[in-house]
Each structure stands twice: as C-alpha cells, then as structure tokens.
Amino acid sequence: MSLIARNLKKSFWQGKNEIPVLKGVDLELEVGETVAIVGASGIGKATLLHCLGLLEKADSGEIFVDGEEIGSLFDERALDCRKKKIGFVFQFHYLMSELSAVENVMLPLLIQNSSKKEATAKAEDYLNRVGLSHRLFHLPKELSGGEQQRVSIARALVHEPKLIIADEPTGNLDPATGQAVFDILVEKALSMNTSVVMATHNLTLAKSMKRTLSLSEGRLI
C-alpha cells in the first residue's frame, strides 16, 4: 500500500464549541491507484487531504505512507517523509512568481540537496513530459492558467513521490483545459506507479479515477 489512514479524527474550535470535521476516516490506496474524494463544499475534503499530506496534524489516528507510520509524529521525520514521498497539486498553482518554470520545478530537488546541475536536468525533463519544453524560462505571469498548472504538476512529480495529493487541481480552469490538465496528471502519475488521491467537485473527472469515495458526516463512504 502507498497510503493507509486509520480512524483519522480532526476537529476545529470556535471559542468553546468543538466542530468535528473528520470523525474516523479510513482509507487505503494501493500502489499506483487513483482515488477521487467528492462531497459538498465545506464538508472537510481539504482538511482530509491536508492531514493525509502532513500539512495539518490529525487529532488522532494513524497514517502510513509507503509503509512508514508518520501521522502521529509531525516532527522532522514526518517532514522528511513529506518532502521525499508526497507531491502536491492545488487549485491554485502556488508558483514562485519571481522564478522561471524550470526554477519552480527544481525546488523540491534542491530542498533534498540535489546539485543544481542534477535538479536543472530533471526539471527540464519533467517540463518536457507535461509539454512545456518551450516554456522553461518563462515566468508564471507569462504562462496561461493551464500552463501554470502543468508546471505545478511537473513540480509535484519531479522528485518521484509515492503519493500525489491533489486538491481541486482543475477547479480554477475552464472545462477543456481542466480535462487536459487532469489527463496529464493521471497519465504521468500512473506511468511512475504513483498513487493519486484527489478532491474534486467535477463528477466527470471523479468517474475517471479507479475509485470514487464520498466524504459525508466526517467519514468516507
């Protein structure tokens, strides 16, 4: 399994009032499996993905990534696991505006102390894989929305993670561009045997995944 989550619980507080969001989520992803998570706005899909991706700490429960239990720790080991084994694609690309496309894609590798030469070569390779070999040195503001999201996909994949967390990755794009970006994400991830868990409101895209789960009343069904 690339991901196992057991009995994840997460609440937020408004003053003295506890608002439970995740009430015991269980999820298993096989290596190379794609799973869509659907549900109403505000139901907790983003919270779930943030917990699975170690961006937020669940209140309780276990998370195993590539066989390593890291959800209960949220320390340097968990951070190291996130840097090495998890890639992220969000609705908004979050590219560094002052960096070129290739420099943005290099970042995960440089964080892992790869040499600049190695990081550059690999970043160029992955931008080529998503069809942007002609945009290597363009700044984000010089790219279309679809191109920016393809840069973010290359950035998510460049360190060859075991798991991709995708939060509404096509939500800010028109339908045709969104479908193209989705196809690139899934195709490239599957070619690397990388698992994908994606939250989306787009039921057409969700049906293209191997499994579709609905988040309802704090649990996946």
Secondary structure, DSSP 8 states (H G I E B T S, - for coil): --EEEEEEEEEEEETTEEEEEEEEEEEEE-TT-EEEEE--TTSSHHHHHHHHTTSS--SEEEEEETTEE-TTT-SHHHHHHHHHHEEEEESS----TTS-HHHHHHHHHHHTT--HHHHHHHHHHHHHHTT-GGGTT--GGGS-HHHHHHHHHHHHHTT--SEEEEESTTTTS-HHHHHHHHHHHHHHHHHTT-EEEEE-S-HHHHHTSSEEEEEETTEE-
